[in-house]
């Protein structure tokens, strides 16, 4: 077997329904990739936000086992990671991350010989934008401007232009990421195959796509400037301090889809770079998402406080090797399954790593039965109620419902969501994919069966024991707050 490169491209915050809409409205690279590869249309994450979901991709384990979640924001060194398995088997291992959570500081550096944090290169622009978006910062900039540049029309013009650039800053690192990869491919010693992990952040809040992409997805009659004026304060909306209309959410969904379209363009650019460097034909190319997004769905914004399919249903397309020209597959798949599948494709045994894996290979030649269920977990609220109150002030009583952990078990027909507060939700996802009607009271037998199956699963393996806070640098905290994560 020819040694194959492996690339895992993760579209942060991109859910399957939005990707499908984008593909239906415009020509996309993913459409081309699906036509030549394999698409798994029923793929689900194991957690609804970045840190625990990435940890599951890297370890093949669920949150309860790998222990990286809102209660303990670090991937424990006791777990072997996918890049470690590749490195031990002769691969050059490289990561390019645009998400601050996915960095060495939170335990994701193990196994990577090179770890490029592209988010550092857009930090200065974001810092200026953050200052300008606060009342205190505006006062400071105004005072400084009066002192230094009063009466200078040229400087005023430059400030106005740059201010609009900061406000409409539309690339969260994808352009720089591709430039860096181009340079790396040019300079690398190609005697060994490589494993490359890329996190692109564009679909994450705030949605600020390039204008030419936004115009394709905004509602008729809505200008780009008008769309950029819609509040994108998820926590304010959840806490009731920010009001958003149905029309506002329609506009925000347009911006979100435009971000996905822009990122699709950049991923297509990555493929062109691989072709330029004669690496495409020998590469297994994976495109997926870590979680989705709520944009008014279920009364929520961002990707916290729930386990609905808006946050769990993610895209997955694989091209190359055994995955060429297999079309569309609708069997249940989880992100925990990606690691063993890739190891099967390149012929890596990695027995110790496989022993910790809770996922199952869906490789075309694997002797595994199709999944009958998926599991997902939300181990603790992120942000906590204390952090949310610190940001927005006094919280309404109904916010207390989010102060809980959640687990879900889902088949092709039914989905049960169980909360640590005793709450139970049952959805007939076969006929109600929007999860709009909780039918737990009408189907007590289904609830009992799924609860028993979930309990059996929870009790079937050893749980991570560590908990508590994880220290982080002040710069990291600031960057995470820019992304909407409250500490």
Secondary structure, 3 states (H helix, E strand, C coil): CCCCEEEEEEECCCEHHHHHHHHHHCCCHHHHHHHHCEEEEEEECCCCCHHHHHHHHHHCCCHHHHCCECCECCCCCCCCCHHHHHHHCCCEEEEEECCCCCCHHHCCCCCCCEEEEHHHHHHHHHHHHHHHCCHHHHHHHHHHHHHHHCCCHHHHHHHHHHHHHHHCCCCCCHHHHHHHHHHHHHHCCCCCCEEEEEEECCCCCCCCCCHHHHCCCCCCCCCHHHHHCCCCCHHHHHHCCCCCCHHHHHHHHHHHHHHHHHHHHHHHHHHHHHHHCCCHHHEEEEEEECCCCEECHHHCEECCCCCCHHHHEECEEEECHHHCCCEEEEEEEEHHHHHHHHHHHHCCCCHHHHHHCCCCCCCCCCCCCCCCCEEEEECCCCCCHHHHHHHHCCCCHHHHHHCCCEEEEECCCEEEEEECCCCEEEEECCCCCCCCCCCCCCCHHHHHHHHHHHHHHHCCCCCCCCCCCCCCCHHHHHHHHHCCCCC
